[in-house]
Amino acid sequence: MTETPETYHIERSVFEKPNPKPGKSFSFSKTAGKPNVFLIGAQKCGSASLLTHLSNHPEIHTPKNKEVGFFCDQNIYSKGESWYRKFFDNRIPVNVDGSASYFDSKQAAERVKAYNPAAKIILILRNPVDRAYSQYNAAFRLGFEKQSFEDALRLENDRIRYGERMVSEHGHNYCFQRLGYKTRGCYADYLPVWTNLFDSERMLILNGEDLFKEPHEVMRSVYGFVGVNYLQPQSDVWENKQRYSDEINPSVRSQMEAYYEPYNQRLFSLIGKKFEW
């Protein structure tokens, strides 16, 4: 049997590359700069909300597009450093690249380290079951997904393997990035890559639920970490918060919680603290 996207119920839109044209998907700054802080994700864990808070601080610059994705996508990385630097502003002391797809990309970690060895890394995580369902709903809304959540989970491993085989053609495993609902919540598989490259003093790991419940306390620690004065959040921002017409089937949630249990325990051991998931 000849494998095609249809074999695994993969929508063709999954393989569409980000649009690199200024004024459409990307918006450049007037002066080129170099990021010194990287908000690496994880996706659907609150990074957009955190980035919005950071962008309100006068000593912090964030790209208007929020996610550039330069270091994890070869199609974007091939545009070169001079293109990338146009998103940042050398007149402002703290420049933040907030790209949620960096965390689970070994290539991104290595490239960030080579680009700026002194960079500070912020990682925000969330209950992986809720993260998976949030990503699924976003993919469904964007047209990347047409299957039920249960069927998408069943298809996931085959979809990711197909996407890996298509990297030579598409330049990136878009199936992993856009359809890897369950896989991308195995945080303990990805964190060691970053901790092996960056000292603990250069990494701040947050619980996304805390940002929602206690934004002032979380932002106090974030501002201290990046080295700017505390600025009270203008409002309780929760970007991209979704309301779903259906909740996760209780039996599916139970299965996913059991699946993630060893990953979560390994994560908590790695970071030296436990989140109430």
N, C-alpha and C positions, 0 to 999 in steps of 0.2 A: 504494500500500500504506500502510495506517495503521500508524505505528510504535508499538509498545508495548514494555514491558520484555522481553516474551517474544521480540520480534524479535531482540534481542541477547543472549538467554539471561541476562537480569538477574533475579536473585531479588528478589521484592517486599520482603524484609527489608532490602535495601540502602538503601531509602528511609526506614526507620524513624528517627525523631528520637531523640536522647538523652533519657533520662528526667530531668527537672529536679527531682524531688521529693526533699527532704531525707530521709535515712533509707533511701533506695533507691539511686539512682545517686549522689547528691551528699550530702556531709556538711559542715555549716557549723562554723566556729570560734566560740568564745564571744565574741571581740572582733574587730571589723572592722579590716583592715589594707590596705596597698597594696603589691603586689609591686614589688621593685626589681631582681630578677633573672628573666630569662626563658630557660628551657631550651626552645628552639624545635624540637627534633627533631634529625635527621630520623627519621621513623617506622621502627621495626624496626632501629635502628642502635645500640641500647644506652642510650637515654634513660631507660627504666624502671629499669635497673640504676643508672645515675648518680643518678637521683632518689632511689632507696632509700638510697644512700650519703649523700646530702645530708640526707635526713630524719633520719638518726641523729645529726646534729650538734646540740648544744644551742642554738647561736646561729642556727640555720636552721629556718624553718618551711616546710613544704610541705603542700598540701591532702591530706587523707586519700584523696581520690579519685584523686590523681596527675594526671589530665588534666581540666582544666575546659573547654578549647577555646573560651573566651569570645570571642576576637577574630577567629576564622575562621568561625564558624557563626552566621548571622543569627538563627536560632531561639534561640540562647543569648544572643547579644549584645543582643537586644531586651529582655532581662530587666533590663538597666541596671547601672550601676556600683555602686549600693548593694547589689544582689544579689551581684555579683561579689566585692566586698570582704569579704563574709562568709566567704570561704574562707581568709582570711589573718588574721594576728595581729599587731597593732601593738605588742605587748609584746616581740617578738623582732626583732632588728636586720635579719636577712636573710629576706625572704619570696620564695619561688621559685614561679613559675607554670611548671610543666613540661607543655607541651602540644605533642606531636610533630607536630601538623597545622599549626602556625604557619609552619614554614619555607617551604613551597611555596605560601603564600597571600600575595599582594601586599597584599590588604586587611588581613590580620593585621599585616603589617609596618608599614603606615601607621597603623593604630589603636594599636599598641603605642607607636610613636614619639609620637603625639599624647597618649597617656595618661601616659607617663613618659619624657620626652626624655633623662633621665639614666640610664635603665635599662642594666643589663649583660646581654649576650646570650651564651648558650652554645649552640653547635651541635656535635652529634656525628654523624659520618658513618661509612659502612661501604661495603665493596665493593658497588657497586650491583647486581651480579648476585645476590649472596647476599641483599641487602636485598629484592629483588623476589621471590625465592623464599620468603623468610620471610613477607613480607606475604601472598603467595598462600596459603601453608599456614594462616596465621592466619584468613584470610577463609574458607577451606574449612571450618576447624574451627568457625567462628562461624555457618556457614550462609549466608554471603553469596555463596559460590561453589560451583558444582556441576560446572564444566567442568575438563578437564585443563589443566595449566599451559600447554601449547602452544596449545590452543584459546583459553584466556583471553588470551594475548598477541595472538593473531590478532584477537580481538574487541575489544581494549582501546580503540583509537582511536574506534571507533564507539560504544562504551559511554560513553566520556567525553563525546563530542559530544551524545549523547542526554541525559546527565545535565545538561549545560549548558543544554539547551533546557527542562529541567524545573525549573530553579532558581526560576522565578517561582511554581511550584506547591509546591515542597518547601523553599524558602528556603536551599538549599545544594546544591552538586554532590557528592552522596554517591557517585556513580559514580567521580569522580576520587579522592576520599578513600579509598574502600574497595576499588576495583577497578583503580586506576592503578598497577599493579605496575611496569611498565617506565618509564612516564613520570615517576614521582616520583623515580627515580634519576638524572635528568638534573640533578644538583646545580648545575652552572654556569649553568643557566637561572634559578635562583631566588636564588642568593647575591647577585648585584649589587643586588637590591632592598634587602637588608638593609645591605650595605656602603655604599650611597648614603645611607642614613638614619642609620647609627651609625658613629662613628669606630672605627678598628682597635683603639684602646685599650679600647674597650667591648665588643669581641667576642673570644670564645675559641672556636677551632675545633679539635675533637678527632677522633681516629681511634678508632672504636668497637673495633677489634681491640686497640688499646693498653689500653683499659679492661679487657678480658678477660685480656690477658697480663701487664700491669703496673698493677694497680689502685692500688697505693700511690703510684706516681709520678704517675699521672693525677690522683688525688685531691689530691695535694700542690699541683699547679698549679691545680686548680679552687678549692680553699680559698683559695689566695693571690689568685686573681682576684676572688673575691667578698668578700674582706676579713675572713676569720675564721682563727683559729688551726688549724693542722693537727691532725687527729684520725685516728689510725690506723683504717682500716676494720675493723669488727668481724669481717667474714668476706669472702671473695671472692664477692660477690653477682653473679649474672648472671640478672636477672629475665627471665621469658618465654622462656627458652632452649628451643628446640624440637628434638625429634628426629623426623626424617622417615622414613616407611617407604620412600620412594624418593628418590633424589638427582636432580638436574637431568640430563636427557639430555645427554651430552657434546657433541653437535652443537648443541643449543640453547644450551648455555653458551658455546660458541665463537662463535656468532652474536651473542649478547648482549655478549660481551666486545669484539667488533669494533664493535658499535653504540656502546658506551659509551666506547671509546678516545678519540675527539675531545672528548667531554664531560669526561672525566677530566683530559685534558691541559689543557683550558681552566680547569678547577677548580684544578689545581695551580699554574697561572700566576697565578690570582687570589689564592690564599692564600699564595703564596711558599714552598711546601713540597710534597713529594711523599709520598703514602702508597703502601705496597707492595701494590697491588691486582692 
